[in-house]
Amino acid sequence: MVGTFLAGATVNSHWFNQEKMDLLRHHVLLVIMPVFFLSTGLRTNWEMGGTTHQQRDLHRAIADGARRHLTVPVVSSKLARMKELIFRSK
């Protein structure tokens, strides 16, 4: 994250084709960011002190199931929308 920030802060925008940069930003926002935030958010440790091993195992199973069941529909809907936008613009 820090390296990306520093690269963006030091690179001159006139070196790149603005239209291609906008297209890259569009794809990153549609595809990569939802996957990143789903995977990092669902890995958050929600455990509190005093829980039993069975409760922790149940919480992990629920989080793993939610991650699996939420990632596929979110990513597939984003990809379908991206495909629709790309072919409509041509």
N, C-alpha and C positions, 0 to 999 in steps of 0.2 A: 504494500500500500504506500509506503513512504517513497520507494523507488519510482512508482508510477506517478506520484504527485510531483516529485522532483523532475522527472522527465517531462511532464506536462508543463511545468513552470519554466523550464529552461529552453524548450524547443520552440522555434519560431513557427507560427502557424502558416506563414507564407511559403514554407518549404513543401507543403502538402496540398493536394487537390481537395478543396473544401467539400465538394460533392461526395467524393469517396469517403472522407472522414465522417460526414453526416450519415452515410450508409452504414459504416462500421459501427458508429454510436447507436444507430437504430437497431442493428442486429444484437449488439451486446445487451441493450436494454430489454429486448424481447426474449432472448434465449438464455444468456449466461446469468444475468442478475437474479431472475426468479429461482433458478436452480441453486445458486450460491446462498441466497437468503433462506430458502427452504432447508437446505442441508445444514447450515450453521444454526438456524433457529431451533430446529428439531433436535439438535445435539446438546442443547442447553441442559445443564444439570439442575433438575428441579427438586432433587431429593433434599429432605430436611432431616435433621437429627431425630433419632428415636424410631425410625421405621425398621420394620423387620426385613429379612432377606426376601421373603415372599412378596412383600409390597414393592420392594425395589425391582424385583424381577418382573412383576406385573407392570410397573411404570415403564420399564425398558421395553417390554413387549408392545405396549400401547404406542410408545414413541416410535419404535421401529416400524410397526404396522402403519402408523399415520404417515411416516416419511415415505414408505413404499407406495401407499395408496394416493398420496397427494402429489408426489413428484410427477408421476406419469400423466395424469390429466392436465396438470398445469403446463407442463412442458409441451405436451401434444397440442393443446389448444393454442399456445403461443406460436408453435411451428405452423399450425394450420393458418393462423391469422397472418403470419409473415409470408407464407406461400401465396395467400390471397392478395396481399398488398403488392408483392413482387410481380405477379402475373397480371394484375390489373393495371399496373403502371407501364407495362410494355405495350 
